[in-house]
Amino acid sequence: MHWPWKLVVGENCWIGVGAWLLNLEPITIGDDVCVSQGALLCTGSHDANDPAFEFDNGPIVLQDGSWVATRATVLRGVTVGTDAIVGATALVAKDVPAGARIVAPLGRPVG
């Protein structure tokens, strides 16, 4: 965790060994959420089109019952919906709807 004051964690949550919460902006974790080993929640980025390479950050929200599996990456500005699963090694750059399962690399929904 980068800045503790920008992290809110609900009840009955589990954050695995080696998980990295780069919270330059707020990360909000609901109740009954699992962030598995080696997962990365990254609220920071840069604007590659800006000659000054300014920050392009955004918050992350993990809603109740969601699971970010081992070595998955959730990028800035993403909300992972209630009871959604981000599978092992998935890369998520867009919101994940409630109940969805993102299990393939590059965040392609399967099933």
C-alpha positions as CSV (number, residue, x, y, z in Angstrom):
1,M,0.0,0.0,0.0
2,H,1.3,3.4,-0.9
3,W,-0.8,5.9,1.0
4,P,-2.9,4.3,3.9
5,W,-5.2,7.4,4.1
6,K,-6.4,6.7,0.5
7,L,-7.5,3.1,1.3
8,V,-10.9,2.0,2.6
9,V,-11.3,-1.7,3.4
10,G,-14.7,-3.3,4.3
11,E,-15.4,-6.2,6.6
12,N,-14.3,-9.8,6.1
13,C,-11.7,-9.0,3.4
14,W,-8.5,-10.7,2.6
15,I,-5.4,-9.2,1.0
16,G,-2.8,-11.8,0.0
17,V,0.9,-11.9,0.4
18,G,2.7,-9.8,-2.2
19,A,-0.4,-7.9,-3.3
20,W,0.5,-4.3,-4.3
21,L,-2.0,-1.5,-3.8
22,L,-0.5,1.5,-5.6
23,N,-3.1,4.0,-4.3
24,L,-2.0,7.4,-5.5
25,E,-5.8,7.8,-5.7
26,P,-8.4,6.2,-3.5
27,I,-8.9,2.4,-3.5
28,T,-12.2,1.3,-2.0
29,I,-12.6,-2.3,-1.1
30,G,-16.1,-3.5,-0.1
31,D,-17.2,-6.3,2.2
32,D,-16.2,-9.9,1.6
33,V,-13.6,-9.1,-1.0
34,C,-10.5,-11.2,-1.8
35,V,-7.3,-9.6,-3.3
36,S,-5.1,-12.6,-4.0
37,Q,-1.4,-13.1,-3.8
38,G,0.7,-10.9,-6.2
39,A,-2.4,-9.0,-7.5
40,L,-1.8,-5.3,-8.5
41,L,-4.3,-2.5,-8.0
42,C,-2.7,0.5,-9.8
43,T,-4.4,3.9,-9.6
44,G,-1.6,5.7,-11.3
45,S,-0.6,6.3,-14.9
46,H,0.7,8.9,-17.2
47,D,-0.8,10.6,-20.3
48,A,1.4,9.3,-23.1
49,N,0.0,12.0,-25.5
50,D,1.1,14.8,-23.2
51,P,4.6,16.1,-23.9
52,A,5.0,16.7,-20.2
53,F,3.9,13.1,-19.4
54,E,1.6,14.4,-16.7
55,F,-0.2,12.0,-14.4
56,D,-3.5,10.4,-15.5
57,N,-4.7,8.7,-12.3
58,G,-8.0,7.4,-11.2
59,P,-9.6,5.5,-8.3
60,I,-10.3,1.8,-8.1
61,V,-13.4,0.3,-6.5
62,L,-13.8,-3.4,-5.6
63,Q,-17.5,-3.9,-4.8
64,D,-18.8,-6.4,-2.2
65,G,-18.0,-10.1,-2.9
66,S,-15.5,-9.5,-5.7
67,W,-12.3,-11.4,-6.1
68,V,-9.1,-10.3,-7.8
69,A,-7.1,-13.5,-8.3
70,T,-3.4,-14.1,-8.2
71,R,-1.2,-11.8,-10.3
72,A,-4.2,-10.1,-11.8
73,T,-3.9,-6.4,-12.5
74,V,-6.7,-3.8,-12.1
75,L,-5.8,-0.4,-13.6
76,R,-6.9,3.1,-12.7
77,G,-10.5,4.2,-13.0
78,V,-11.9,0.6,-12.8
79,T,-14.8,-0.6,-10.8
80,V,-15.1,-4.4,-10.2
81,G,-18.7,-5.1,-9.7
82,T,-20.5,-7.0,-6.9
83,D,-19.5,-10.7,-6.9
84,A,-17.4,-10.3,-10.0
85,I,-14.2,-12.3,-10.5
86,V,-11.0,-11.1,-12.1
87,G,-9.1,-14.3,-12.8
88,A,-5.4,-15.1,-12.4
89,T,-3.1,-13.0,-14.6
90,A,-6.0,-11.0,-16.1
91,L,-5.4,-7.4,-17.1
92,V,-8.5,-5.2,-16.5
93,A,-8.6,-1.6,-17.9
94,K,-12.4,-1.2,-18.0
95,D,-15.2,-1.7,-15.5
96,V,-16.2,-5.3,-14.7
97,P,-20.0,-5.7,-14.4
98,A,-21.5,-7.3,-11.3
99,G,-21.3,-11.1,-11.5
100,A,-18.9,-11.2,-14.5
101,R,-15.9,-13.4,-14.8
102,I,-12.8,-12.1,-16.5
103,V,-10.6,-15.0,-16.8
104,A,-8.5,-14.6,-20.0
105,P,-5.5,-12.4,-20.5
106,L,-6.2,-8.9,-21.6
107,G,-9.5,-8.9,-19.7
108,R,-11.6,-10.7,-22.3
109,P,-14.8,-12.1,-20.7
110,V,-15.2,-15.9,-21.1
111,G,-18.4,-17.8,-20.5
